[in-house]
Amino acid sequence: MHKTRKNLLSLLAFATLLSSGFALAQYNVGLKTLELKTGIYRIQAEIADSSETRQTGLMNRTSMPMNSGMLFVFEEKAGHCFWMFSTKIPLSIAFIADDGKIVNIEEMQAGSTNNHCPKAPVRFALEMNQRWFSDRVITPGSVISGLPKK
């Protein structure tokens, strides 16, 4: 009986380890960061520049520091749309042209399947905490500097 219980506890510990490892795999951990600027504001942006990191995005995170965000970088300009099904925090997204000008900004609700798309083909999208842009009066036409070059 004692050996069976010990084996069961070992199995439970192993299952817990596996499940926590699986949960960590669903986060973008250790991404490169880049400092972006708009007006007087500095943004510490994690860079999602591969299909895997873009697909995972900010999924499963429960918070994000005030002036931090995630910059999505695509190889080609297109109508890259975003949705928030597995994202737990509400976000704002700015779709950004190659010259750094914000094309449009969308407010996104956590857990939603609503699509949010740029109004013109873009290579960049910047996700920040919800209302980050509007609280700082950053609007379409504002410029984000520090974007990666092709």
C-alpha positions as CSV (number, residue, x, y, z in Angstrom):
1,M,0.0,0.0,0.0
2,H,2.8,2.4,0.9
3,K,4.6,1.8,-2.4
4,T,1.4,2.3,-4.4
5,R,0.8,5.6,-2.6
6,K,4.3,6.7,-3.3
7,N,4.0,5.8,-7.0
8,L,0.7,7.7,-7.1
9,L,2.3,10.8,-5.5
10,S,5.2,10.6,-8.0
11,L,2.8,10.3,-10.9
12,L,0.8,13.4,-9.6
13,A,4.0,15.4,-9.2
14,F,5.1,14.4,-12.7
15,A,1.7,15.4,-14.1
16,T,1.9,18.7,-12.3
17,L,5.3,19.4,-13.8
18,L,4.1,18.5,-17.3
19,S,1.0,20.7,-17.0
20,S,3.0,23.7,-15.7
21,G,5.6,23.2,-18.5
22,F,2.7,23.1,-21.0
23,A,1.3,26.3,-19.6
24,L,4.7,28.0,-19.9
25,A,5.0,26.8,-23.5
26,Q,1.9,28.8,-24.3
27,Y,3.6,32.1,-23.3
28,N,6.1,34.0,-25.4
29,V,9.1,33.9,-23.0
30,G,12.4,35.5,-23.5
31,L,11.5,37.6,-26.6
32,K,13.9,40.3,-27.8
33,T,12.8,43.8,-26.8
34,L,13.0,47.1,-28.6
35,E,12.5,50.7,-27.3
36,L,9.9,52.6,-29.4
37,K,9.0,56.2,-29.0
38,T,5.9,58.3,-29.7
39,G,6.0,62.0,-28.7
40,I,7.3,62.1,-25.2
41,Y,6.5,58.5,-24.4
42,R,8.9,55.5,-24.5
43,I,7.6,52.0,-25.0
44,Q,9.4,48.8,-24.1
45,A,8.1,46.4,-26.8
46,E,8.6,42.7,-27.0
47,I,9.1,41.7,-30.6
48,A,6.9,39.0,-32.1
49,D,8.5,38.5,-35.6
50,S,8.0,34.8,-36.4
51,S,4.8,32.9,-37.1
52,E,5.0,31.1,-33.8
53,T,5.6,34.2,-31.6
54,R,2.9,36.2,-33.5
55,Q,0.4,33.4,-33.1
56,T,1.0,33.2,-29.3
57,G,1.2,37.0,-28.9
58,L,0.1,38.0,-25.3
59,M,-2.0,34.9,-24.8
60,N,-2.6,33.7,-21.2
61,R,-0.9,36.7,-19.6
62,T,-2.8,38.3,-16.7
63,S,-1.0,41.7,-16.7
64,M,1.4,43.9,-18.6
65,P,3.6,46.7,-17.3
66,M,2.3,50.3,-18.0
67,N,4.6,51.3,-20.8
68,S,5.2,47.9,-22.2
69,G,3.7,46.2,-25.2
70,M,4.2,43.7,-28.0
71,L,5.3,44.7,-31.5
72,F,4.1,42.3,-34.2
73,V,6.4,42.4,-37.2
74,F,5.3,40.8,-40.5
75,E,7.4,40.1,-43.6
76,E,4.9,41.6,-46.0
77,K,2.4,44.4,-45.9
78,A,-1.1,43.0,-45.7
79,G,-4.4,43.3,-43.8
80,H,-3.2,41.4,-40.8
81,C,-6.2,41.0,-38.5
82,F,-6.1,40.2,-34.7
83,W,-8.5,38.6,-32.3
84,M,-8.4,38.0,-28.5
85,F,-9.9,34.6,-27.8
86,S,-7.1,33.3,-25.5
87,T,-6.0,36.7,-24.3
88,K,-6.9,37.5,-20.7
89,I,-6.2,41.3,-20.6
90,P,-8.0,44.0,-22.6
91,L,-5.7,45.6,-25.1
92,S,-5.4,48.4,-27.7
93,I,-3.8,47.8,-31.0
94,A,-2.2,50.4,-33.3
95,F,-1.7,49.3,-36.9
96,I,1.5,51.1,-38.2
97,A,2.7,51.9,-41.7
98,D,6.4,51.4,-42.7
99,D,7.0,55.2,-42.1
100,G,5.9,54.8,-38.5
101,K,2.5,56.6,-38.9
102,I,-0.4,55.0,-37.1
103,V,-3.0,53.9,-39.6
104,N,-5.7,53.1,-37.1
105,I,-6.2,52.1,-33.4
106,E,-8.7,49.5,-32.2
107,E,-9.8,48.7,-28.6
108,M,-9.9,44.9,-28.0
109,Q,-11.8,43.0,-25.3
110,A,-10.2,40.0,-23.6
111,G,-11.6,36.7,-24.6
112,S,-13.3,38.0,-27.8
113,T,-13.4,36.5,-31.2
114,N,-14.0,39.9,-32.9
115,N,-11.6,40.6,-35.7
116,H,-9.6,43.9,-35.5
117,C,-8.0,44.8,-38.8
118,P,-5.9,47.6,-40.3
119,K,-7.5,50.1,-42.6
120,A,-4.6,49.8,-45.0
121,P,-1.9,47.0,-45.5
122,V,0.7,47.2,-42.8
123,R,3.8,45.3,-41.6
124,F,3.6,46.4,-37.9
125,A,1.0,46.2,-35.1
126,L,1.6,47.4,-31.6
127,E,-0.5,46.0,-28.7
128,M,-0.6,48.0,-25.4
129,N,-2.8,47.9,-22.4
130,Q,-6.3,49.1,-23.3
131,R,-6.8,52.8,-23.7
132,W,-3.0,53.4,-23.5
133,F,-3.1,55.3,-26.8
134,S,-6.3,57.3,-26.1
135,D,-5.2,58.2,-22.5
136,R,-2.1,59.9,-24.1
137,V,-3.9,61.4,-27.0
138,I,-2.0,59.3,-29.5
139,T,-4.2,59.0,-32.6
140,P,-4.0,57.9,-36.2
141,G,-1.3,59.9,-37.9
142,S,0.9,60.0,-34.8
143,V,4.4,58.5,-35.5
144,I,6.0,55.6,-33.7
145,S,9.8,55.7,-34.1
146,G,12.3,53.0,-33.5
147,L,10.6,50.4,-35.7
148,P,12.9,47.6,-37.1
149,K,14.1,48.1,-40.6
150,K,13.5,45.4,-43.3
